[in-house]
Protein backbone atom coordinates (compact mmCIF):
# COMPACT_ATOMS: atom_id res chain seq x y z
CA UNK A 1 0.00 0.00 0.00
CA UNK A 2 1.29 3.44 -0.92
CA UNK A 3 1.69 5.98 1.81
CA UNK A 4 -0.13 9.20 1.05
CA UNK A 5 2.28 11.66 2.61
CA UNK A 6 5.34 9.78 3.77
CA UNK A 7 7.57 12.67 4.91
CA UNK A 8 5.11 15.10 6.49
CA UNK A 9 2.89 14.48 9.48
CA UNK A 10 -0.09 15.95 7.66
CA UNK A 11 -2.87 14.59 5.50
CA UNK A 12 -2.06 14.28 1.80
CA UNK A 13 -3.72 17.48 0.61
CA UNK A 14 -2.53 19.67 3.50
CA UNK A 15 0.97 18.21 3.35
CA UNK A 16 1.19 18.72 -0.40
CA UNK A 17 0.07 22.33 -0.02
CA UNK A 18 2.68 22.92 2.71
CA UNK A 19 5.38 21.24 0.60
CA UNK A 20 4.34 23.35 -2.40
CA UNK A 21 4.62 26.56 -0.36
CA UNK A 22 8.17 25.64 0.71
CA UNK A 23 9.06 24.67 -2.86
CA UNK A 24 7.60 27.89 -4.29
CA UNK A 25 9.33 30.09 -1.69
CA UNK A 26 12.84 28.73 -2.12
CA UNK A 27 12.47 28.45 -5.91
CA UNK A 28 11.45 32.10 -6.12
CA UNK A 29 14.29 33.14 -3.80
CA UNK A 30 16.84 31.09 -5.77
CA UNK A 31 15.54 32.32 -9.11
CA UNK A 32 15.69 35.95 -8.03
CA UNK A 33 19.18 35.43 -6.60
CA UNK A 34 20.38 34.06 -9.93
CA UNK A 35 18.67 36.83 -11.89
CA UNK A 36 20.24 39.54 -9.68
CA UNK A 37 23.65 38.15 -8.69
CA UNK A 38 24.11 35.24 -11.09
CA UNK A 39 26.45 37.26 -13.32
CA UNK A 40 29.12 36.98 -10.62
CA UNK A 41 29.06 33.16 -10.82
CA UNK A 42 28.22 32.39 -14.45
CA UNK A 43 29.99 34.24 -17.23
CA UNK A 44 28.22 33.47 -20.51
CA UNK A 45 25.36 35.89 -21.13
CA UNK A 46 22.39 35.12 -20.62
CA UNK A 47 23.29 31.93 -18.75
CA UNK A 48 22.38 33.19 -15.29
CA UNK A 49 19.07 34.56 -16.60
CA UNK A 50 18.13 31.16 -18.02
CA UNK A 51 18.97 29.46 -14.71
CA UNK A 52 17.02 32.07 -12.76
CA UNK A 53 14.09 31.88 -15.16
CA UNK A 54 13.87 28.12 -14.65
CA UNK A 55 13.75 28.71 -10.89
CA UNK A 56 10.91 31.20 -11.29
CA UNK A 57 9.15 28.69 -13.58
CA UNK A 58 9.37 26.02 -10.88
CA UNK A 59 7.86 28.54 -8.46
CA UNK A 60 5.00 29.21 -10.88
CA UNK A 61 4.25 25.50 -11.29
CA UNK A 62 4.34 25.02 -7.51
CA UNK A 63 1.84 27.87 -7.09
CA UNK A 64 -0.44 26.30 -9.73
CA UNK A 65 -0.17 23.03 -7.81
CA UNK A 66 -1.03 24.78 -4.53
CA UNK A 67 -4.11 26.37 -6.09
CA UNK A 68 -5.15 23.07 -7.70
CA UNK A 69 -4.78 21.24 -4.39
CA UNK A 70 -6.67 23.97 -2.55
CA UNK A 71 -9.59 23.76 -4.99
CA UNK A 72 -9.40 19.98 -5.46
CA UNK A 73 -9.23 20.68 -9.18
CA UNK A 74 -8.84 17.43 -11.09
CA UNK A 75 -7.97 19.17 -14.36
CA UNK A 76 -5.21 21.37 -12.89
CA UNK A 77 -3.83 18.46 -10.87
CA UNK A 78 -3.51 16.56 -14.14
CA UNK A 79 -1.76 19.58 -15.72
CA UNK A 80 0.73 19.66 -12.84
CA UNK A 81 1.23 15.90 -13.02
CA UNK A 82 1.93 16.20 -16.74
CA UNK A 83 4.39 19.13 -16.36
CA UNK A 84 6.40 18.02 -13.29
CA UNK A 85 8.43 15.30 -15.06
CA UNK A 86 9.51 17.78 -17.74
CA UNK A 87 10.43 20.35 -15.10
CA UNK A 88 12.39 17.75 -13.12
CA UNK A 89 14.39 16.76 -16.23
CA UNK A 90 15.02 20.43 -17.11
CA UNK A 91 16.13 21.13 -13.53
CA UNK A 92 18.42 18.09 -13.55
CA UNK A 93 20.07 19.35 -16.75
CA UNK A 94 20.28 22.83 -15.22
CA UNK A 95 21.92 21.40 -12.09
CA UNK A 96 24.57 19.58 -14.13
CA UNK A 97 25.30 22.67 -16.24
CA UNK A 98 25.46 24.94 -13.20
CA UNK A 99 27.90 22.65 -11.38
CA UNK A 100 30.12 22.28 -14.45
CA UNK A 101 30.07 26.01 -15.23
CA UNK A 102 30.79 26.88 -11.61
CA UNK A 103 33.86 24.62 -11.71
CA UNK A 104 34.98 26.16 -15.00
CA UNK A 105 34.54 29.67 -13.61
CA UNK A 106 36.47 29.04 -10.38
CA UNK A 107 39.42 31.25 -11.38
CA UNK A 108 37.10 34.04 -12.53
CA UNK A 109 35.20 34.01 -9.24
CA UNK A 110 38.47 34.17 -7.31
CA UNK A 111 39.57 37.05 -9.57
CA UNK A 112 36.34 38.91 -8.77
CA UNK A 113 36.96 38.51 -5.04
CA UNK A 114 40.57 39.70 -5.38
CA UNK A 115 39.58 42.76 -7.45
CA UNK A 116 37.05 44.48 -5.25
CA UNK A 117 34.01 42.49 -6.40
CA UNK A 118 33.85 43.79 -9.95
CA UNK A 119 32.37 41.54 -12.63
CA UNK A 120 34.98 39.54 -14.54
CA UNK A 121 35.27 40.17 -18.26
CA UNK A 122 37.62 39.04 -21.03
CA UNK A 123 39.59 42.28 -20.77
CA UNK A 124 39.94 41.98 -17.02
CA UNK A 125 37.81 45.04 -16.28
CA UNK A 126 34.18 45.45 -15.39
CA UNK A 127 31.77 45.88 -18.27
CA UNK A 128 28.87 48.30 -18.26
CA UNK A 129 26.72 45.95 -20.35
CA UNK A 130 26.54 43.21 -17.75
CA UNK A 131 26.31 45.13 -14.49
CA UNK A 132 25.63 48.46 -12.93
CA UNK A 133 28.85 50.14 -11.79
CA UNK A 134 27.43 50.59 -8.27
CA UNK A 135 26.99 46.85 -7.67
CA UNK A 136 29.77 44.52 -6.61
CA UNK A 137 30.22 40.85 -5.84
CA UNK A 138 28.48 40.05 -2.53
CA UNK A 139 31.18 40.18 0.15
CA UNK A 140 29.84 37.21 2.09
CA UNK A 141 30.61 34.87 -0.80
CA UNK A 142 34.23 35.97 -0.95
CA UNK A 143 34.58 35.43 2.80
CA UNK A 144 33.12 31.92 2.50
CA UNK A 145 35.56 30.84 -0.21
CA UNK A 146 34.99 29.01 -3.46
CA UNK A 147 34.83 25.52 -1.97
CA UNK A 148 31.99 26.56 0.34
CA UNK A 149 30.13 28.25 -2.53
CA UNK A 150 30.59 25.17 -4.70
CA UNK A 151 29.39 22.81 -1.95
CA UNK A 152 26.37 25.04 -1.23
CA UNK A 153 25.37 25.09 -4.90
CA UNK A 154 25.73 21.30 -5.25
CA UNK A 155 23.77 20.52 -2.08
CA UNK A 156 21.01 23.03 -2.83
CA UNK A 157 20.59 21.79 -6.41
CA UNK A 158 20.36 18.15 -5.27
CA UNK A 159 17.91 19.03 -2.49
CA UNK A 160 15.85 20.96 -5.05
CA UNK A 161 15.60 17.87 -7.27
CA UNK A 162 14.56 15.68 -4.33
CA UNK A 163 11.92 18.22 -3.24
CA UNK A 164 10.51 18.38 -6.75
CA UNK A 165 10.35 14.59 -7.05
CA UNK A 166 8.48 14.40 -3.77
CA UNK A 167 6.06 17.11 -4.91
CA UNK A 168 5.44 15.11 -8.08
CA UNK A 169 4.78 12.03 -5.94
CA UNK A 170 2.21 13.89 -3.84
CA UNK A 171 0.51 15.38 -6.91
CA UNK A 172 0.33 11.87 -8.39
CA UNK A 173 -1.13 10.45 -5.15
CA UNK A 174 -3.71 13.22 -4.94
CA UNK A 175 -4.76 12.64 -8.55
CA UNK A 176 -5.20 8.92 -7.83
CA UNK A 177 -7.25 9.74 -4.76
CA UNK A 178 -9.50 12.02 -6.79
CA UNK A 179 -9.93 9.32 -9.43
CA UNK A 180 -10.95 6.74 -6.83
CA UNK A 181 -13.24 9.06 -4.91
CA UNK A 182 -16.61 7.32 -5.02
CA UNK A 183 -18.78 10.42 -5.47
CA UNK A 184 -16.74 11.87 -8.32
CA UNK A 185 -18.07 11.38 -11.83
CA UNK A 186 -15.31 10.78 -14.37
CA UNK A 187 -14.70 12.51 -17.68
CA UNK A 188 -16.45 9.75 -19.66
CA UNK A 189 -20.14 9.37 -20.50
CA UNK A 190 -20.87 13.05 -19.79
CA UNK A 191 -19.68 12.94 -16.18
CA UNK A 192 -18.24 16.46 -16.06
CA UNK A 193 -20.98 17.86 -18.21
CA UNK A 194 -24.04 16.84 -16.23
CA UNK A 195 -25.73 20.13 -15.46
C-alpha positions as CSV (number, residue, x, y, z in Angstrom):
1,X,0.0,0.0,0.0
2,X,1.3,3.4,-0.9
3,X,1.7,6.0,1.8
4,X,-0.1,9.2,1.1
5,X,2.3,11.7,2.6
6,X,5.3,9.8,3.8
7,X,7.6,12.7,4.9
8,X,5.1,15.1,6.5
9,X,2.9,14.5,9.5
10,X,-0.1,16.0,7.7
11,X,-2.9,14.6,5.5
12,X,-2.1,14.3,1.8
13,X,-3.7,17.5,0.6
14,X,-2.5,19.7,3.5
15,X,1.0,18.2,3.3
16,X,1.2,18.7,-0.4
17,X,0.1,22.3,0.0
18,X,2.7,22.9,2.7
19,X,5.4,21.2,0.6
20,X,4.3,23.3,-2.4
21,X,4.6,26.6,-0.4
22,X,8.2,25.6,0.7
23,X,9.1,24.7,-2.9
24,X,7.6,27.9,-4.3
25,X,9.3,30.1,-1.7
26,X,12.8,28.7,-2.1
27,X,12.5,28.5,-5.9
28,X,11.5,32.1,-6.1
29,X,14.3,33.1,-3.8
30,X,16.8,31.1,-5.8
31,X,15.5,32.3,-9.1
32,X,15.7,36.0,-8.0
33,X,19.2,35.4,-6.6
34,X,20.4,34.1,-9.9
35,X,18.7,36.8,-11.9
36,X,20.2,39.5,-9.7
37,X,23.7,38.2,-8.7
38,X,24.1,35.2,-11.1
39,X,26.4,37.3,-13.3
40,X,29.1,37.0,-10.6
41,X,29.1,33.2,-10.8
42,X,28.2,32.4,-14.5
43,X,30.0,34.2,-17.2
44,X,28.2,33.5,-20.5
45,X,25.4,35.9,-21.1
46,X,22.4,35.1,-20.6
47,X,23.3,31.9,-18.8
48,X,22.4,33.2,-15.3
49,X,19.1,34.6,-16.6
50,X,18.1,31.2,-18.0
51,X,19.0,29.5,-14.7
52,X,17.0,32.1,-12.8
53,X,14.1,31.9,-15.2
54,X,13.9,28.1,-14.6
55,X,13.7,28.7,-10.9
56,X,10.9,31.2,-11.3
57,X,9.1,28.7,-13.6
58,X,9.4,26.0,-10.9
59,X,7.9,28.5,-8.5
60,X,5.0,29.2,-10.9
61,X,4.3,25.5,-11.3
62,X,4.3,25.0,-7.5
63,X,1.8,27.9,-7.1
64,X,-0.4,26.3,-9.7
65,X,-0.2,23.0,-7.8
66,X,-1.0,24.8,-4.5
67,X,-4.1,26.4,-6.1
68,X,-5.1,23.1,-7.7
69,X,-4.8,21.2,-4.4
70,X,-6.7,24.0,-2.6
71,X,-9.6,23.8,-5.0
72,X,-9.4,20.0,-5.5
73,X,-9.2,20.7,-9.2
74,X,-8.8,17.4,-11.1
75,X,-8.0,19.2,-14.4
76,X,-5.2,21.4,-12.9
77,X,-3.8,18.5,-10.9
78,X,-3.5,16.6,-14.1
79,X,-1.8,19.6,-15.7
80,X,0.7,19.7,-12.8
81,X,1.2,15.9,-13.0
82,X,1.9,16.2,-16.7
83,X,4.4,19.1,-16.4
84,X,6.4,18.0,-13.3
85,X,8.4,15.3,-15.1
86,X,9.5,17.8,-17.7
87,X,10.4,20.4,-15.1
88,X,12.4,17.7,-13.1
89,X,14.4,16.8,-16.2
90,X,15.0,20.4,-17.1
91,X,16.1,21.1,-13.5
92,X,18.4,18.1,-13.6
93,X,20.1,19.3,-16.8
94,X,20.3,22.8,-15.2
95,X,21.9,21.4,-12.1
96,X,24.6,19.6,-14.1
97,X,25.3,22.7,-16.2
98,X,25.5,24.9,-13.2
99,X,27.9,22.6,-11.4
100,X,30.1,22.3,-14.5
101,X,30.1,26.0,-15.2
102,X,30.8,26.9,-11.6
103,X,33.9,24.6,-11.7
104,X,35.0,26.2,-15.0
105,X,34.5,29.7,-13.6
106,X,36.5,29.0,-10.4
107,X,39.4,31.2,-11.4
108,X,37.1,34.0,-12.5
109,X,35.2,34.0,-9.2
110,X,38.5,34.2,-7.3
111,X,39.6,37.1,-9.6
112,X,36.3,38.9,-8.8
113,X,37.0,38.5,-5.0
114,X,40.6,39.7,-5.4
115,X,39.6,42.8,-7.4
116,X,37.1,44.5,-5.2
117,X,34.0,42.5,-6.4
118,X,33.9,43.8,-10.0
119,X,32.4,41.5,-12.6
120,X,35.0,39.5,-14.5
121,X,35.3,40.2,-18.3
122,X,37.6,39.0,-21.0
123,X,39.6,42.3,-20.8
124,X,39.9,42.0,-17.0
125,X,37.8,45.0,-16.3
126,X,34.2,45.5,-15.4
127,X,31.8,45.9,-18.3
128,X,28.9,48.3,-18.3
129,X,26.7,45.9,-20.4
130,X,26.5,43.2,-17.7
131,X,26.3,45.1,-14.5
132,X,25.6,48.5,-12.9
133,X,28.9,50.1,-11.8
134,X,27.4,50.6,-8.3
135,X,27.0,46.9,-7.7
136,X,29.8,44.5,-6.6
137,X,30.2,40.8,-5.8
138,X,28.5,40.0,-2.5
139,X,31.2,40.2,0.1
140,X,29.8,37.2,2.1
141,X,30.6,34.9,-0.8
142,X,34.2,36.0,-0.9
143,X,34.6,35.4,2.8
144,X,33.1,31.9,2.5
145,X,35.6,30.8,-0.2
146,X,35.0,29.0,-3.5
147,X,34.8,25.5,-2.0
148,X,32.0,26.6,0.3
149,X,30.1,28.3,-2.5
150,X,30.6,25.2,-4.7
151,X,29.4,22.8,-1.9
152,X,26.4,25.0,-1.2
153,X,25.4,25.1,-4.9
154,X,25.7,21.3,-5.3
155,X,23.8,20.5,-2.1
156,X,21.0,23.0,-2.8
157,X,20.6,21.8,-6.4
158,X,20.4,18.2,-5.3
159,X,17.9,19.0,-2.5
160,X,15.8,21.0,-5.1
161,X,15.6,17.9,-7.3
162,X,14.6,15.7,-4.3
163,X,11.9,18.2,-3.2
164,X,10.5,18.4,-6.8
165,X,10.4,14.6,-7.1
166,X,8.5,14.4,-3.8
167,X,6.1,17.1,-4.9
168,X,5.4,15.1,-8.1
169,X,4.8,12.0,-5.9
170,X,2.2,13.9,-3.8
171,X,0.5,15.4,-6.9
172,X,0.3,11.9,-8.4
173,X,-1.1,10.5,-5.1
174,X,-3.7,13.2,-4.9
175,X,-4.8,12.6,-8.6
176,X,-5.2,8.9,-7.8
177,X,-7.3,9.7,-4.8
178,X,-9.5,12.0,-6.8
179,X,-9.9,9.3,-9.4
180,X,-11.0,6.7,-6.8
181,X,-13.2,9.1,-4.9
182,X,-16.6,7.3,-5.0
183,X,-18.8,10.4,-5.5
184,X,-16.7,11.9,-8.3
185,X,-18.1,11.4,-11.8
186,X,-15.3,10.8,-14.4
187,X,-14.7,12.5,-17.7
188,X,-16.5,9.8,-19.7
189,X,-20.1,9.4,-20.5
190,X,-20.9,13.0,-19.8
191,X,-19.7,12.9,-16.2
192,X,-18.2,16.5,-16.1
193,X,-21.0,17.9,-18.2
194,X,-24.0,16.8,-16.2
195,X,-25.7,20.1,-15.5
